[in-house]
Amino acid sequence: MTSPTDRRFLHRFQVELPGWCLKDVSFLSWVIGFGGHVKVVKPDGLIDTVYEVGLDIVEIYEGKAEGKE
């Protein structure tokens, strides 16, 4: 592993997992559970999943500051 270039994410965790993990609800919940404290760098499929879940959450709460429900 190289030194982190993003000072927001100083700690790294690298693991090799079987491909089926990308569809496993428990694994995805674990990764997404870190919220804004995690940055997935690969594989692209996991990056896309985390990104789309984040967009879905933003969409739900969009406008909350304006009092929308």
Sequence and secondary structure as in RCSB ss.txt:
>XXXX:A:sequence
MTSPTDRRFLHRFQVELPGWCLKDVSFLSWVIGFGGHVKVVKPDGLIDTVYEVGLDIVEIYEGKAEGKE
>XXXX:A:secstr
    S TT          GGGGG HHHHHHHHTTGGG    S HHHHHHHHHHHHHHHHHHTTGGGT  
